[in-house]
Amino acid sequence: MRKIQFVILFTVLALAVAACNLPQHGADTLPVPQATGAVRTAAVTPPAAQPTGQPAAAGGATPAPADPSAVVQSFLVAYPDDTAGMLSCLSSSLRAALPAGGPGMLLQVEGDVNGFVVQSGSEVPDPPQAVVLVDMVAGGSRLSRTFNLVKEKDRWLINSITP
């Protein structure tokens, strides 16, 4: 009888260990492209969950995070439905020169962004500016975008987006 209990216990433990090694999938992961044509997932934290140290923006919009890559992620997570969230990530000069379709038109994509990954980011301290390169899947196409950021009032904000 003890031998049967031992076998059952060993089997349950083996299954539990094997289940811990399974890939994790959920609402917080998005498919993103790689140069090889394969797709991997990258965790994306919604803007509301990212600590910023900044007071809430006017109109209830989430303020832009303090890190350039996090600002870009917040903009892409807000696209296309959260106009206020996208606007909170833009510099004053870019907000003043928005295209007629609003901040979503800055990405120059057709359809929803189905996934993205930040490929690289760099900062220059004086004058403060940053560049973040992003690969994304939007409207069934694989695209790359370069986000140029500037610091305004100690906050990183998107100043331009180029293909």
C-alpha positions in Angstrom: 0.0 0.0 0.0 2.9 2.4 0.8 4.4 1.7 -2.5 1.2 2.8 -4.4 1.0 6.0 -2.4 4.6 6.7 -3.1 4.1 6.2 -6.9 1.0 8.4 -6.9 2.8 11.2 -4.9 5.8 11.0 -7.2 3.5 11.2 -10.3 1.6 14.3 -9.0 4.9 16.0 -8.1 6.4 15.3 -11.5 3.3 16.7 -13.2 3.4 19.8 -11.1 7.0 20.5 -11.9 6.4 19.9 -15.6 3.4 22.4 -15.5 5.7 25.1 -14.2 7.8 24.9 -17.3 5.0 25.5 -19.7 5.0 28.9 -21.6 2.8 31.5 -20.0 0.0 33.1 -22.1 -2.5 35.7 -21.0 -4.0 39.1 -21.5 -0.7 40.8 -20.5 1.3 39.3 -23.5 1.2 40.4 -27.1 2.7 38.7 -30.2 5.6 40.6 -31.6 7.7 40.2 -34.8 11.3 39.1 -35.0 13.6 39.6 -37.9 13.5 35.8 -38.6 9.8 35.9 -39.3 9.0 34.1 -36.1 6.7 35.6 -33.4 7.6 35.9 -29.7 5.7 37.5 -26.9 6.6 40.5 -24.8 4.9 41.5 -21.6 3.3 45.0 -21.8 2.2 46.7 -18.6 -0.9 48.9 -19.1 -0.1 52.6 -18.5 -2.2 52.8 -15.4 -0.1 50.1 -13.7 3.2 51.8 -14.4 4.5 54.0 -11.5 5.4 57.4 -12.8 5.9 59.6 -9.8 3.9 62.3 -11.6 0.5 63.7 -10.6 -2.5 62.7 -12.6 -2.7 64.7 -15.9 -5.6 67.1 -16.5 -8.8 65.6 -17.7 -8.1 62.2 -15.9 -5.5 61.1 -18.6 -2.7 58.9 -17.4 0.5 61.0 -17.2 3.5 59.9 -19.3 5.9 57.6 -17.5 9.5 58.8 -16.6 11.3 56.3 -18.9 11.4 56.9 -22.7 10.6 53.2 -23.6 7.7 53.2 -21.1 6.3 56.4 -22.7 6.4 54.7 -26.1 4.8 51.6 -24.7 2.0 53.7 -23.1 1.4 55.4 -26.4 1.1 52.1 -28.2 -1.1 50.5 -25.6 -3.4 53.5 -25.7 -3.6 53.3 -29.6 -6.3 53.6 -31.1 -9.0 53.9 -28.5 -7.6 56.1 -25.7 -7.0 59.5 -27.3 -6.3 61.2 -24.0 -3.8 58.5 -23.1 -2.0 59.0 -26.5 -2.0 62.8 -26.0 -0.5 62.5 -22.6 2.6 60.9 -24.2 3.1 63.7 -26.8 5.3 66.8 -26.6 3.6 70.2 -26.7 5.0 71.0 -30.1 3.7 67.6 -31.5 0.3 68.2 -29.9 0.2 71.6 -31.6 0.9 70.1 -35.0 -1.4 67.0 -34.9 -2.8 65.7 -38.2 -6.5 66.1 -38.8 -7.2 62.4 -37.7 -5.7 62.9 -34.2 -2.8 61.4 -32.4 -3.5 57.9 -33.9 -2.5 59.2 -37.3 1.1 59.7 -36.2 1.8 56.0 -36.4 0.9 55.9 -40.1 -0.6 52.4 -39.8 -3.8 50.9 -41.0 -5.7 48.8 -38.5 -5.0 48.0 -34.9 -1.5 47.3 -33.5 -1.6 43.6 -32.8 1.8 43.5 -31.0 5.0 45.3 -30.6 8.5 45.0 -29.1 10.9 47.8 -28.2 14.1 46.9 -30.1 16.4 49.5 -28.6 16.5 52.8 -26.9 19.1 55.5 -26.3 19.3 58.7 -24.4 21.4 61.9 -24.7 21.6 63.9 -21.5 22.3 67.4 -23.0 20.1 68.5 -24.5 17.8 65.7 -23.2 16.5 63.6 -26.0 15.9 59.9 -26.7 15.3 57.6 -29.6 13.3 54.3 -29.2 13.1 51.8 -32.1 10.0 49.6 -32.1 9.0 46.7 -34.3 5.2 46.0 -34.5 2.5 44.1 -36.3 -0.3 46.4 -37.4 -3.1 45.7 -40.0 -1.4 42.3 -40.8 1.9 44.0 -41.7 5.3 44.0 -39.9 6.5 47.5 -39.4 9.2 49.5 -37.7 8.9 52.9 -36.2 11.4 55.3 -34.7 10.1 57.4 -31.8 12.0 60.6 -31.0 11.5 61.9 -27.5 12.3 65.2 -25.7 12.1 66.1 -22.0 9.5 68.7 -21.0 9.1 69.6 -17.3 11.2 66.5 -16.3 9.0 64.2 -18.4 9.9 62.2 -21.5 7.4 62.9 -24.3 7.2 61.8 -27.9 8.3 64.6 -30.3 8.1 62.7 -33.6 7.3 59.2 -35.0 8.9 58.2 -38.3 8.7 55.0 -40.4 
